[in-house]
Amino acid sequence: MKNLSEAMNWRYSTKAFDPNKKISEADFQHLKNILRLSPSSVNIQPWHFVIADDKSGKSRVARGTEGSYEFNMPKVIDASHVIVFCSRIYADDSFLDEVLDKEDIDGRFAKPDLKEQMHQGRKMFLETRRYDQKDESHWLIEQVYLNMGALLLGAATLGIDAVPMEGVDLKALDEEFALRAKGYTAVGIVSLGYRCEDDFNANLPKSRLSEEVIITKA
Ligand SMILES: Cc1cc2nc3c(=O)[nH]c(=O)nc-3n(C[C@H](O)[C@H](O)[C@H](O)COP(=O)(O)O)c2cc1C
């Protein structure tokens, strides 16, 4: 287990995976825990994950890398696991109730009026984005990206290589997994596994804007 700075320095976007190396079930369970435990605004949890962990699953995900995105195809085929990050298209009333009821079951509300308060608070945030800013689906996707960030860091702490990919045909993935009919749409994918010894990207130095550029003291 690496500390956070070590993990962030160690991780890089893996361009070539060793097709013979598999993430253990125990390690992958840690990654699934991250997918569940990731925070989201008002605990909205607007995500779903399609996970490919074998040849046939990966070849289905690889349909999203046909055409313009072929450069990403080997990263899907050779990885140990591939996760399709999906976002809810809308947070409709029945989904809001599902989240609220789960919070209730999980013991979040000591009194019934706290449950109602939570519901109203969540609706306030949602309706600001839905009606005032008119970007509900964008807000939901923002939460999914937070989850992706958590997963990348978590994988690195476990010594698991990963590459996030937006270079995929999201419409093709929606079709392949019939996501839209289930209220979801694909946002991006993350391949996970272990780097190939000759991955050119593994030995390149990191390039990041300096602290002075990106941080200002208030
Ligand atoms: C949301 C997101 C989408 C990305 N999409 C791709 C992609 O489609 N293919 C790829 O090879 N790398 C992709 N990358 C990797 C970035 O190019 C990489 O994270 C960045 O250059 C920083 O390098 P590092 O991850 O090696 O530290 C993506 C990264 C992020 C965060």
The ligand as an SDF file (V2000), in Angstrom:
LIG
                    3D

 31 33  0  0  0  0  0  0  0  0999 V2000
  -11.0610   12.0350  -18.1590 C   0  0  0  0  0  0  0  0  0  0  0  0
   -9.8130   11.5440  -18.8390 C   0  0  0  0  0  0  0  0  0  0  0  0
   -9.8790   11.0280  -20.1200 C   0  0  0  0  0  0  0  0  0  0  0  0
   -8.7400   10.5170  -20.7450 C   0  0  0  0  0  0  0  0  0  0  0  0
   -8.8400    9.8970  -21.9640 N   0  0  0  0  0  0  0  0  0  0  0  0
   -7.7710    9.2200  -22.4420 C   0  0  0  0  0  0  0  0  0  0  0  0
   -7.8940    8.3940  -23.6080 C   0  0  0  0  0  0  0  0  0  0  0  0
   -8.9430    8.2950  -24.2420 O   0  0  0  0  0  0  0  0  0  0  0  0
   -6.7990    7.6850  -24.0010 N   0  0  0  0  0  0  0  0  0  0  0  0
   -5.6140    7.7640  -23.3340 C   0  0  0  0  0  0  0  0  0  0  0  0
   -4.6630    7.0820  -23.7340 O   0  0  0  0  0  0  0  0  0  0  0  0
   -5.4560    8.5550  -22.2470 N   0  0  0  0  0  0  0  0  0  0  0  0
   -6.5030    9.2690  -21.7780 C   0  0  0  0  0  0  0  0  0  0  0  0
   -6.3700   10.0420  -20.6480 N   0  0  0  0  0  0  0  0  0  0  0  0
   -5.0700   10.1460  -20.0010 C   0  0  0  0  0  0  0  0  0  0  0  0
   -4.5210   11.5890  -19.9550 C   0  0  0  0  0  0  0  0  0  0  0  0
   -3.9710   11.9440  -21.1850 O   0  0  0  0  0  0  0  0  0  0  0  0
   -3.4920   11.6370  -18.8200 C   0  0  0  0  0  0  0  0  0  0  0  0
   -4.1660   11.4240  -17.5930 O   0  0  0  0  0  0  0  0  0  0  0  0
   -2.7430   12.9550  -18.7230 C   0  0  0  0  0  0  0  0  0  0  0  0
   -1.9840   13.1900  -19.8830 O   0  0  0  0  0  0  0  0  0  0  0  0
   -1.8380   12.9920  -17.4990 C   0  0  0  0  0  0  0  0  0  0  0  0
   -0.9000   11.9370  -17.5460 O   0  0  0  0  0  0  0  0  0  0  0  0
   -0.8180   10.7650  -16.4880 P   0  0  0  0  0  0  0  0  0  0  0  0
   -2.2080   10.2300  -16.2850 O   0  0  0  0  0  0  0  0  0  0  0  0
    0.0800    9.7440  -17.1350 O   0  0  0  0  0  0  0  0  0  0  0  0
   -0.2450   11.3090  -15.2130 O   0  0  0  0  0  0  0  0  0  0  0  0
   -7.4970   10.5850  -20.0570 C   0  0  0  0  0  0  0  0  0  0  0  0
   -7.4520   11.1370  -18.7860 C   0  0  0  0  0  0  0  0  0  0  0  0
   -8.5820   11.5840  -18.1650 C   0  0  0  0  0  0  0  0  0  0  0  0
   -8.4830   12.1140  -16.7510 C   0  0  0  0  0  0  0  0  0  0  0  0
  1  2  1  0
  2  3  1  0
  2 30  2  0
  3  4  2  0
  4  5  1  0
  4 28  1  0
  5  6  2  0
  6  7  1  0
  6 13  1  0
  7  8  2  0
  7  9  1  0
  9 10  1  0
 10 11  2  0
 10 12  1  0
 12 13  2  0
 13 14  1  0
 14 15  1  0
 14 28  1  0
 15 16  1  0
 16 17  1  0
 16 18  1  0
 18 19  1  0
 18 20  1  0
 20 21  1  0
 20 22  1  0
 22 23  1  0
 23 24  1  0
 24 25  2  0
 24 26  1  0
 24 27  1  0
 28 29  2  0
 29 30  1  0
 30 31  1  0
M  END
$$$$
